[in-house]
Amino acid sequence: MADPIGWVDPDAVGDLWQDAVMEAPAVVRSLLQAAYEQCEAYAPKLEEGADVPERYVMAQIFQARALWAMQRQGAGETFNGDGFSVAIYPLDARIRQMLRPKRPFGGLR
């Protein structure tokens, strides 16, 4: 087992992101690190020693996959001013929902 990157064991990424095996391990690790930093900034903080929810793990992998796809295909959203373009790599709404699930009625169960 490789050292975890954020919440993810890099050896287990292929289960949710099959194309990862075609990339160099260093590329996958870099994408996982970037995805972790983005997800960690958005996700509610976990209590010290708390188990990491599976949805956090999945969100990190899905964000890494999204970053990979955007690098290959382009972000689809650009700001164009004076001939310059800047690619935008936001957290997808589905990933945000995994990290901070919206509950009906303000969280009442």
Buried (B, 14 or more C-beta within 10 A) or exposed (E): EEEBBBBBEBEBBBEBBEEBEEBEEEBBBBBBBBBBEBBBEEBEEEEEEEEBBEBBBBBBBBBBBBBBEBEEEEBEEEEEEEEEEEEEBEBBEEBBEBBEEEEEEEEEE
